Amino acid sequence: MRPIRENEKKLIRFLAGPNLEIPELVVDLKDGGMGSIKFDLTKKENRVNQIAAAVFTDKDGVLVDIELTSDKAGNLFELDFWKVDFSELVRYPQIENLKIKQ
């Protein structure tokens, strides 16, 4: 468990809007260094809804999918990064480099 970083908060606010409550503590997911985090510290909840999705190209030219999800109560569940070649994230996404998926 660790405090959420400012760049993570900025990304979440961009994806979900300014009114969403963002927890102060998160857990890093074991995703090979792609940058995914979990908000459910109890490990009792499940992903239920997609709040937003986006893509960007990492500094090394590899596509990265991003998905922000919530649990059944509407609380943040995960900010999931999936780099299509399963490599580590080189550079955290910048808002101006994101393409929102519909």
Secondary structure in CASP SS format (residue, H / E / C, confidence):
PFRMAT SS
TARGET T0000
AUTHOR 0000-0000-0000
METHOD secondary structure of the structure
MODEL  1
M C 1.00
R E 1.00
P E 1.00
I C 1.00
R C 1.00
E H 1.00
N H 1.00
E H 1.00
K H 1.00
K H 1.00
L H 1.00
I H 1.00
R H 1.00
F H 1.00
L H 1.00
A H 1.00
G C 1.00
P C 1.00
N C 1.00
L C 1.00
E C 1.00
I C 1.00
P C 1.00
E C 1.00
L E 1.00
V E 1.00
V E 1.00
D E 1.00
L C 1.00
K C 1.00
D C 1.00
G C 1.00
G C 1.00
M C 1.00
G C 1.00
S C 1.00
I E 1.00
K E 1.00
F C 1.00
D C 1.00
L C 1.00
T C 1.00
K C 1.00
K C 1.00
E C 1.00
N C 1.00
R C 1.00
V C 1.00
N E 1.00
Q E 1.00
I E 1.00
A E 1.00
A E 1.00
A E 1.00
V E 1.00
F E 1.00
T E 1.00
D C 1.00
K C 1.00
D C 1.00
G C 1.00
V C 1.00
L E 1.00
V E 1.00
D E 1.00
I E 1.00
E E 1.00
L E 1.00
T E 1.00
S E 1.00
D C 1.00
K C 1.00
A C 1.00
G C 1.00
N C 1.00
L E 1.00
F E 1.00
E E 1.00
L E 1.00
D E 1.00
F E 1.00
W E 1.00
K E 1.00
V C 1.00
D C 1.00
F C 1.00
S C 1.00
E C 1.00
L C 1.00
V C 1.00
R C 1.00
Y C 1.00
P C 1.00
Q C 1.00
I H 1.00
E H 1.00
N H 1.00
L C 1.00
K E 1.00
I E 1.00
K C 1.00
Q C 1.00
END
